[in-house]
Amino acid sequence: MLAIFLVVLLLGTILDSSSIMLITIPLVLPALIAFNTDLLWFGIVNLLAVEIGMLTPPFKIADTMSPKDGQGNYATATKWSIE
């Protein structure tokens, strides 16, 4: 599960959240079921990994997609994300 978390975290730096989920979940779901993993907790951890990945460099997609001031100001959005 840690390897999946790291892959999703890395994908979060370059893709949006829906793309990551649509790519990774069908690939890992059979393995998760085979290892008898709780799918609810996997979903929670997966969602957190995606969101953390979207806030990390190099692209910081979450900052440029939804800034607090609504004007697309990158500096303001970056400041808001670390407050």
VENSULRA-V362857 format. One record per residue. SS is DSSP state (H for helix, E for strand, C for the rest). PHI is phi in whole degrees, -180 to 180 (* if undefined). D_CENTER is the distance of its C-alpha to the mean C-alpha in Angstrom with 1 decimal. Layout:
# VENSULRA-V362857
ss = <SS	SS>
phi = <PHI	PHI>
d_center = <D_CENTER	D_CENTER>
This chain:
# VENSULRA-V362857
ss = <C	H	H	H	H	H	H	H	H	H	H	C	C	C	C	C	H	H	H	H	H	H	H	H	H	H	H	H	H	H	H	H	H	H	C	C	C	C	H	H	H	H	H	H	H	H	H	H	H	H	H	H	H	H	H	C	C	C	C	C	H	H	H	H	H	C	C	C	C	C	C	C	C	H	H	H	H	H	H	H	H	H	C>
phi = <*	-66	-65	-64	-59	-67	-64	-65	-63	-68	-65	-65	-80	-124	-124	-83	-66	-66	-65	-63	-65	-68	-85	-84	-63	-64	-76	-99	-61	-62	-69	-64	-67	-64	-88	57	-85	-70	-71	-65	-68	-62	-63	-66	-66	-64	-64	-63	-64	-64	-68	-65	-62	-74	-99	-100	-65	-89	-102	49	-56	-65	-71	-82	-84	-141	-72	-66	-82	76	-101	79	-77	-66	-64	-66	-66	-66	-61	-65	-72	-103	-76>
d_center = <14.9	14.2	14.2	11.7	9.4	10.2	9.9	6.3	5.9	8.4	7.3	4.4	7.8	9.7	8.4	7.4	5.5	9.0	9.8	7.3	8.6	12.0	12.2	11.2	12.5	16.0	16.3	15.7	17.2	20.8	20.3	18.8	21.8	24.2	23.2	23.5	20.1	19.5	17.1	16.5	15.2	13.1	11.5	11.0	9.8	7.3	6.0	6.3	4.7	1.1	3.6	5.4	4.5	5.2	8.1	9.5	12.3	13.7	12.5	10.6	9.8	9.5	12.9	14.6	13.6	14.7	17.1	19.2	22.5	21.7	23.4	20.6	21.8	19.4	21.3	21.4	17.7	17.0	19.7	18.3	14.8	16.7	19.4>
